[in-house]
Amino acid sequence: MIAVQDTFGNVVTDFSGTVTATVPGATLSGDTVTFSSGVATFTNLAIETAGNAPITFSTDLPSGGAD
């Protein structure tokens, strides 16, 4: 689960963008989900490549973050 928070740590419930998971050199499925009330949950994320690598999450949140 990933939540968009304001500078005070409150969930920004009106955020409705998407978030995408990436792993360098790996094939993913279920890698993009939509926020609902400021929260995104990956229920079907699968890494289809063996090995260890960092997972990165990116969103279409505007530069500067949520206020």
C-alpha positions as CSV (number, residue, x, y, z in Angstrom):
1,M,0.0,0.0,0.0
2,I,1.2,3.5,-0.9
3,A,-0.5,6.7,0.4
4,V,-0.1,10.3,-0.7
5,Q,0.5,12.4,2.4
6,D,0.6,16.2,2.9
7,T,3.4,17.9,4.8
8,F,1.7,17.0,8.1
9,G,1.4,13.3,7.4
10,N,-2.3,13.3,6.6
11,V,-3.5,11.2,3.6
12,V,-4.5,13.4,0.7
13,T,-7.9,11.8,0.1
14,D,-8.7,13.8,-3.1
15,F,-5.6,12.5,-4.9
16,S,-6.6,10.2,-7.7
17,G,-3.5,9.6,-9.9
18,T,-1.6,6.4,-10.6
19,V,1.5,4.8,-9.3
20,T,3.9,2.5,-11.2
21,A,6.4,0.0,-9.8
22,T,9.7,-0.6,-11.6
23,V,12.6,-2.9,-11.0
24,P,15.8,-2.5,-13.2
25,G,16.2,-5.4,-15.5
26,A,13.0,-7.2,-14.4
27,T,9.7,-7.9,-16.0
28,L,6.7,-6.9,-13.9
29,S,3.0,-7.6,-14.1
30,G,0.4,-5.6,-12.2
31,D,2.8,-2.8,-12.0
32,T,0.5,0.2,-12.3
33,V,-2.5,0.9,-10.0
34,T,-4.8,3.9,-9.4
35,F,-5.1,5.8,-6.1
36,S,-8.4,5.7,-4.4
37,S,-8.9,8.3,-1.7
38,G,-5.2,8.9,-1.7
39,V,-4.2,5.2,-1.3
40,A,-2.9,2.8,-3.9
41,T,-2.7,-1.0,-3.2
42,F,-0.8,-3.4,-5.4
43,T,-2.8,-6.7,-5.2
44,N,-1.3,-8.5,-8.2
45,L,2.3,-7.2,-8.4
46,A,4.6,-10.0,-9.6
47,I,8.3,-9.8,-10.4
48,E,9.0,-12.3,-13.2
49,T,12.8,-12.2,-13.1
50,A,15.0,-13.9,-10.5
51,G,17.5,-11.9,-8.4
52,N,17.8,-9.0,-6.1
53,A,17.1,-5.4,-7.2
54,P,15.5,-2.3,-5.7
55,I,11.9,-1.6,-6.4
56,T,11.0,2.0,-7.3
57,F,7.6,3.6,-7.2
58,S,6.7,6.6,-9.3
59,T,3.5,8.6,-9.5
60,D,2.0,11.4,-11.5
61,L,2.0,13.6,-8.4
62,P,2.8,17.2,-9.4
63,S,6.4,18.4,-8.7
64,G,6.6,19.8,-5.1
65,G,4.2,17.2,-3.6
66,A,0.8,17.5,-2.1
67,D,-0.2,20.5,0.1
